[in-house]
Structure formats: structure tokens, C-alpha cells
Amino acid sequence: MARERARTERAFASVSVGSVRFCCHTDRVQSVSEPQVWVYSTACSQPTTPDFKRNLSLSVYNIFTMLWTANTIMRKFSSSSAYYQNKLKLALIGQSLFGQEVYTNLRKQGHKVVGVFTVPDKDGKADPLAMVAEKDGTPVFKFPRWRVKGKPIPEVVEAYKAVGAELNVMPFCSQFIPMNVIDFPKHGSIIYHPSILPRHRGASAINWTLIEGDKKAGFSIFWADDGLDTGPILLQKECAVEPNDTVDTLYNRFLFPEGIKAMVEAVQLIADGKAPKIPQSEEGASYEGIQKKSNAKVNMAQPTEVIHNFIRGHDKVPGAWVVLDGKPVTLYSSSMLSGSVPTGQPIEVEGASQPGLIAKSGLILFGFDGKALQVKNLQFEDGKMIPASKYFSSEETASLDLTDDEKKMAEEIRVIWKGILSNVPVIDDTTDFFKSGAASMDVVRLVEEVKQKCGGVQLQNEDVYMATTFQSFIQMFVRRLRGEDQEEELVIDYVTRDVNNMTVKMPYQCFINGKFEDAEDGKTYNTVNPTDGSVICKVSYASVADVDRAVSAAKEAYDNGPWGKMNPRDRGRLLYRLADLMEEHQEELATIETIDSGAVYTLALKTHVGMSIQTFRYFAGWCDKIQGSTIPINQARPNRNLTFTKKEPLGVCAIVIPWNYPLMMLAWKSAACLAAGNTLVLKPAQVTPLTALKFAELTVKAGVPKGVINIVPGSGGLVGQRMSDHPDIRKLGFTGSTPIGKQIMKSCAVSNLKKVSLELGGKSPLIIFSDCDMDKAVRMGMSSVYFNKGENCIAAGRLFVEESIHDEYIRRVVEEIKTMKIGDPLDRSTDHGPQNHKAHLDKLVEYCEIGVKEGATLVYGGRQVDRPGFFMEPTVFTDVEDHMFIAKEESFGPVMVVSKFKDGDVDGVLSRANNTEFGLASGVFTRDINKAMYVSERLEAGTVFVNTYNKTDVAAPFGGFKQSGFGKDLGEEALHEYLRTKAVTVEY
């Protein structure tokens, strides 16, 4: 049942039709039957003059009937609209952003909203639902109440009935709606409720879902009746409750977006005559009222999980509290603590089985079971909020002497405070924002007004909670203005290893908004050294909530942070600085890359890290060279026109990289993305996250603003899928397998048609003609297959060797393989290191077994090396026929697959080489330049190597054809993957 909040006895209502608004009020609804009515034009900048006002002696019913009739007539004479079959005339009764989105989506589906009934304006601001409806020309009614002393107000009810709705839709309503309104439409009324009814009836359903520790949350859409959330169910949907979900995360992740869709679905079911009415069972039914602050004290004599549920269920409103060090303190942002308990300073917690701890990560609390939870923020009785980790820090800081300009700004801010706190006669230094009556919406207003009027100084809502008095707010503002209020020093809880004659320091947590922090649910996983199978360390296992936080940080950094406003040349300077830092740390980066991915150290130093540095330097130089163009167009005489194009960044981009070149793939995509001016959220491969996290540390040292770069390690199915689905991400760049690429492309299309670039699987052909330089062809042919242990996206997946040199070529290859040293990748003399991970090694062994079963000749290798770790023998297959599995499928390992072709049959071998759905790379060896050009023109691949292989450069575009993907990394073309083109035409 909807609930009433308004308490005024002065009734006021308004309805907007086109550019004219009609308003009425009565001084006392109970005794006055003939209200006064005024008419004024909302198109005018000032209210209408007294001469225009007409005091109409008509009933509200006749007025609103007249208005609705006039509006209908106007619509008939306006441009015709499409006829929608099985669509309804709806009255929307409610408010809020949720109501606004339901309204917008119902109209998109062709339903006709004949009236919006919402709450009156507050402080001169219309409710979001009213704002969008008024803009559309939909009649909007703003009744402060529908009943007086339990009885419906006749004029209000008649005004409602006049719109002629067939169904009432109530997405969120805080008023009591009379039953003669609920039952009036042909189809009655439907209401959204954020719980799985009959459980958690009442106004605080989401809170109680968390307080009670429910494993599932959800919502119900039900038919309104005269009970309290007791009507028959139309539809319900549910989701899992994550261990550290809050009211906000549950609402934003599921209840809000899915609830909007479900409301639209429910209306359509009613329109189609397919809507069920399932009576609610009383079994399992519960009703919980709104919690009060007095009831929100935490009982510490409970299991830790119960305490955690109680805190997160009360997060924001009203706030769970404890007596901490003898003082009542409200707790915000609780999460269960996994792993070891951090060290900290003890603090007394009333009723707890043991003292709490103030640690650098927050307040640690213990239940009677000895388990621990962590609280991030604390709020005192005076309204001031602090990070829990700062509890023992000095509360007061030295006052600042203000310059004349700063004093002027302080007075401008005083005016802003006065505009918000209109009930306060004078704003002095001791005026407390919250004690003076400010609420959360006032915090937003204060922050945005200060941003707008005071030089664009960037503030956050939290800044207001941390500086609640006018004096402390001005002190905070001036420090921010001067740049003295710098971000606190980056805290990194390293994992260290003494290896390769150095101590490497490796971050292992998610990197979000400029900070390293655990995954929200505390989950971790092991990353393994493929040389011996040992665990290097535990790494944070990011959740959907972590992705959402990272995207939010990236969006804030793009929309409001310094990155989006930065001069392109300054942006380039930061990227140059980042490249310099990578070079300073290149040996440490190469060592981490080696132990995490199995890359031979010398190759990691030269290619994995070396090319990464080159890539950032190359794109740093592009930052101030991204240009549009001027376009001559036909002039509209006698006027003249100027048309030009602008290249603009896309916004928040997502990057998902593979495990074969962890740092280099990060560089190939993120350097172009950042040079174009975007912000990013990057998911490293689950099995190789460590160099990406070390890179994140270097970005902070380089001065890259917080939120611009975010790193979230975890699974592709969870993290990568959320990136594909996220509505705030505008581009996703992916390197990986073709099947996953297809799934990403589908998800990106369904979510918000985000731009996509894909570098996918390959089966790159290498054609070796008899007139080649044999020494070079052997050396390069081996490199084309065994480079980086064969874990190379452009590896030659199939060699075609001309018949007359085939046997000699194979003999020389095998001789060279026998000289290769297999062993510890940190040994500078090692040629061939371990495969990246155990599952991949097992797949390679199976691949070779299939080749033997199908009749290919195993000339060398094909087995795991008999030593610790994930080592695979370099392998050679010959007599491979076109229909065989190993002729068609990529191994992504050190497996040379050789087929011979008849002497002189150039077109025949080209046909065989192109007979694949992949087209990433290809190669040809011949001394005949005409033959080389002929073959290179006809090979269907994004890259063709002639008498060389694996020769990539940061200035040359790289990408595939066919099912090897689309879009380019590297070179100028890579920038266009992260830019959009805007055309501007000016008449003068």
C-alpha cells in the first residue's frame, strides 16, 4: 500500500499541458468546495500579470476535464502518432528516478501515459518524474495528499478520474492512495515492491533483506488491494545476495534496472490479457517497519556475520551504531574480513567479546565467534564523518590565512550555504551544515554549486561529511584550491620475493580509483609460477561490485576529473613520464613477467617490457596531434557555412587482455586508449595479473589522476562479462579466443551497442618456396612457431613447404630443435621456458595425441618434459592433410604443423592457405620479388611477412581479418578505435 508523507492542510495541485500550466489551491480542503484556479504560461520567463489571471468559479472536476479535453484536441491536430496494438492508457502514480525511468520506458513501448500524479515541488525543484513528464507535455498533477482524515478528497479524485486511465502504474509512491482510485481503472492498479513477497512487507524491505541475512533478494509486482503489500502477485524476479552487498549495491545492480524492465513487462502482460493474479500465501509472510536510530544499536554478542548483516542493512539510513571508546559512533561500509586480521591500535567496543582495532584499512570488529569484519567509515553525533582508519588522528588542523581572492571565494560559498540553509539567519564560522537541517540532497547541491561557481574545484560528497562546519569547509576548500590537500600517500601491501638477484615488490589487490584494495567480498585466488608450479601469492578476485566501482571511478574521472579537462600536451607528458618509469623498473617488470607467465627473461626484457615502453612513448607523441578536418560544403546563399570535424574520446573504455604477453597487450591497447583521452577499466588475464598491478603502481608515481586507470583481476565469466554488459562503458577492446570474442560482441550489442575491437584466434599460414634463403627460412620458420613457447597470437599455425625442399627443411629444423635449451626462464642461456599454466599444457599434449591418431607423422616432441613445471617439448608434425584437426585448429603452443605442396603450384598453395576462417597473420619466403608480391596480395590476413616473421612495430597497425577479429592495435589506426568523429556546421 502506498504511504502518505505530506502533512500540510493547504492543498495545491498543478497540471501542465504543452506550454501552459494550470494550478489550483484551497486554503482548507475540508471546508472550501470552490478552489481558486490560476492559469499561467510556462513558456514565459515571468509569471503572468494580474490582468491575465482569472479567478475561475468552476469546480476542479470541470477545470481538469476541460484541460484534458483541450489537450486531447491539441494532440489530434498535431503530427499523427503510430497506432499501437494492445497498448494501454496509463496513469503513473509515484515519484523518483525509478518512476521517471518506468515512465520513459513505457512510452517507448507505445503505451500512452494520460496523467502523472506525483508529489509537489520541493524547494522549487520538481520531482524527476514530474520533470520528464512536463517536458513531454504529459499532464502532471502534484497533489500533496489524496485524503484528509482518512477520507478521499473529492476534487482530487475527480481530477484523477478525468484523465481516463485504463491502468494505474505505481513504481514508487510515498502517499496513501484511496481505494476508489486504486480500483477505478478497467485493469486496476499494479505496484512495485522490492522484496520477494510475502516476505518483508513494509517500507524497508531492502534493509530487512540484508538484516535477516537472506541469500536471495528480489522484487514483486502485485495487484493493489486494501491490505499492506498483500495483493495478488503478477510477477516476481530474484537475484543472489552477495556477501558484502549493501542497500545501494543491491538496488543499483538488480532492483533498479531489472525492476524497470519488469514494470514494462507487467504492463504489456496486462495489455495482452496474459497477466496472472496469484494470491499471496501467508506462509513465510513477514512485516517489518521502518527502523529508528534508537533501535539500530548493534548487539555485539552475536556471530560476526549477523553483526555484518545488521550494519549493512542499516547503511545510510538510519545507520547502525555502537559505543566506541565511550562515544556513540555510527558505522558505514561493512565487509566480512577474509584472511589474516591486520595489525592495529586496540579500541574499546561496548558489549564486544574483545576490543576492536583501528587498522590502516578501517575499524576491525569481532563477533563472539572470533571472526572479523571491517568498517570503512564512522560518523559522530555531530554529523561529522571520517575514515575509520583516521579515528586516532588529530581532528583539528591549523587554520589558513586566506588571500584576498580566497576571501572572495569564501564569501561566495557563504552565499551558497545561505541559499541552502534558508532557515539560518546568519552563516558564521560555527554553523554546522547538518545540525542546521541539511539533508543528503543538500550535500549534492552544495558540491555542485561550489564546483560551478568557484573555479571548478573538484569536491566529493564525502568532503562535506568530513567538514561539517562552515569554517572547516572553507579550510578544506582552500587547501583543495591550493593543491595542498593532496591525495594521501599510496598504501601498497606488497608481496615480496627475492628472485633473479633482486627483491621484487608486487601489488596483489584490485586497483580502483587510485588505491589498492581487496575485492569487496574479500575473495582471492592463487597465481602460480609455471616454472615449478609453486604459488607466487594470493591475488584479489574481483566481483561484479568491484567492476561497478571501477567503472564509476573511471566515469567520474572522465566526466569531472582533471583528465578530461587536461591539455593534450600535458596528457602526453604524463604518458612519457609513465614510459620513463617503466624503463626505470624494466628489470623488475621483466622478472615479474617471467615468474608469472613463464616467459624467458631475456625475451621478457626485450619484447614483453621493451615493446611496452616503446608503445607508451609512441602514443604519448600522438596526444597533441589528433586532428579533425575542414570540409567544403555547398553554401546556403547568401549565408556562408563552415563545416569541420572533431575527434573526441569515447569516455570509459574496458580492456580485456590475454595471458601470453601480459604487459605488452596491456600497453598495445591502453596506451592508445589513454592518448585519445579516455579512462579505462582493465581486466588482466586471471593467470597473469601481476605485471598489470605493478603497472598500476607506476601510473600513480607518474601522476596519472585517480580513476583514470583501474585494474580488476578476476575471471572472464564474471569480470569480463560485467564489462561487456555495463551501460557506462562505451568501448571494449579484447584479445583472446574467437568463441569468447563472439560472446563479448553479442553482450556489447545487447547492452548499449558499445564499440568493440577484437583480436582473436589465428591459424596463420607460412609458405616456404624452394627458391628461399634456406638458412633464413629455417631460422625464421622456427621463430614463427617457437617464439615465446608458441604462445603467440601470430604464430605460424601451419607451414606449407614446397615438395623439393621439404625433407631437407624438416631435417634442419629438427637439428636446430635438438640444440635448444629447455629450462629455467630466468637462466639467460635458456631458449625455451614453461607453458603458461597447467591446463594449457594438458591441452597441448591432447592436441598432439589427436594429431597422431589422425595419421600425421610426429617427427619430434609431442610430450611434456620430464621435470617440475609446465614444460612442453618443441614439436614437429609432417604429412599433415588439410582435413585433419591439427591442420585447422590453433595449438597456441610450440607445435610445428607442416604440409608439403607440389613444386610450382603457387595458386594451389594459396587456396589451401586461405582455406581457413582465420586471418590474423601470414608469411612467405622466396627470393622472387614478383612471386612475393603476388602471394602477399592474395593472402587473406591482416599482416603479411615477406622473408621475415614476428616483425611488429609500434607504428605499424596490427589486427586480423575474418574470424580473427576486426579493429587495429598500434599505429595511428589504433587511435581511431578509441575516438569518435563529430561533424560541426556553422552558418555565418
C-alpha angles and dihedrals in degrees: 000000000000116000135225122235103162115095104176121118092210107093117208129175135172136185126195123209116178107310095339125086123197118200135185137181139173124206092223116009092199095064109023118077098174109059123197115252129199130189124205137162117250088199090070120086091223132040115268118272123260088254089061095048115097123196099214119204094209132115119259088243093059093043095053093040089053091048093050092047091050091048091050091051091049091051091051090056093045124083110306120256129214120269112242120206117222094010127139141219105240139196112205112208115187145048147240135072089295090058090046093054093046090051093049094047094046090054090048088056090056101257116140116234103207095180143004117211112194143144125291121266115279119217089346093307124117122223112261091249091052092047096056094040093051089049089054092049093247114150108260124198120192108193116171088208142001098206139041119202090349094306125109116250103243096213092051093048092048091050089053094048091051093070091065100223120184093200136019114222114197110185095164123350129172097186133083107250116203119243092239086064094042093053099035102090121079091248098034122223137311126203134197116226123182100227140065098262138252084035117080102010111180141061100298100051097138092049092051092047087063098036091054091048094238113183091211131046130183146130141262132215108205141173110259118243135164093278131084106270089325103120125121116285119250098179140338135197130189142193137189118268110233117222093252101032116141130196088265097049093047091048096045096042100044121347096058104041097034092041091058091051091047094051089054090046091050093052091050091049088055092047090051093047092243102109114124126218107210113182114235116247118230089214108106092006117150137175123200125180130220111290119240126212091247090059095045099080111127117243100219093191092085138085113288094245091055090051091048091051091050093051097046091044089057095042112141096353122074093341126224113250143194135188103256119188088343095308129100108247128179118225126221135179104021124186133174111254117232124190125015122351111251122237118259148144113289119242131185115250115191112241095006123131090230137009120278124238131233101215131171088260095051142272114337115208129186130211122210090269091065095244119129140228131190129226118198104192137034130196125201128213092262090061097253114139125202137175106267089233089064096055094114095040120109109276097207128062129194116278119248129231106232126220120229091261091049090050090054090052090048090055090049088053090048088057090051091051090049091051090054098038095046090156092064112087096207132015106219132168093273096050108125114214096215099035086056090062104268117153135196094277088054088056090057091047092050093050094047095045092050090049091050100045104031109060099283095288106176115238132170129212088248090062090066092051090050094050108036102161122072092242095050090046092053091047090052092045094051092048089051090047092052093045090242093117092076125172111273115261113283110262114210124181096206130199106218129202130182101221139136091020092300142078110248118202113207128188111216105181132089113277109221128161093349096310137097110229141156121266109274093249092043094240121153138178136199123260111204135213105233092205092073107357093248123144113255095191145309115276128201112263104217121222132206088265090056091052089050091051091048092050091047090052092048092048093049090048090051098042102038110005129095093259094073092048096042122121107251090235090055089049089054090050090057091050091050088051090050091052090050091052091049088053091049089053097036096118092050091046091049091049092051090047090052098050093042101042106020094241114156105257096234090052091045090053096047103034114012093046103016095056090044090059091047091050094055092047092049094051093041086065091053096057096091096034100065103118142175125208142235117245126203110226135175110283120237095224134251085023124063129222137213117200122186138160129231127203110220134181117251099228123236113019129190123214125193115188135189132240102244098077102013100176098031094052088049089053096045092058107026097047092059091041093054095041088057089056101254129133120229149208112203130195113199118205110282092238097047111038102132105086090047090055091046087051089054090057090053092051089061091050089050090056099248105162118253116270095025093099122030126176120200115180117199145092125330092225091059109024098028092046092051090051090052091050100040112116095209095057112092101184136025123196115194136182116187144076125347096239092053090044090056091051091049092049091051093048092047090052095048095045105050108323090260117186114261137197119186132193103186143164126327143196096188115194122220115196117201115192124201092246092062128118094264097204092051093042091054094046095044093039090057091047090050089060108027101036108125089003089299090294090127126123093218095042113142099258092185132023121205109199122188110249098241093060099029100102094043091049093052092047092054093045092054091048090054093047090056090059094053115110114226115197151079107009090215090062105097092218095055116114101182126036134186125294114259100258142353097257090055092049090052090050091053093051089050090048090056092047090055090051092054093046091053092054105260115143114249102212098172141001122350096155142089113263112252099243137085116288134037102301123157125194115243102256137207126195123185134179089046111168124209096249095054123110093237090051091058107030128069117242097193088207144082095297120127111204111195131189125175126223131199119270112268095008097129097153092044094055091044090055091051093045092052094044093101137089089232127084112169103123142344141178145204133198118201139125090221106095092194091054091046093053092044092052096042091053092053102041108104100222138110092237129033121190117201116200090341138060140206089021102148125158133191091241096052119082116243127198144106145257131228114001091350085082139245138266127058138260120203129018127051091303090066090064091060089060088066100039137073127209121232122191118210125191120191125189117208 
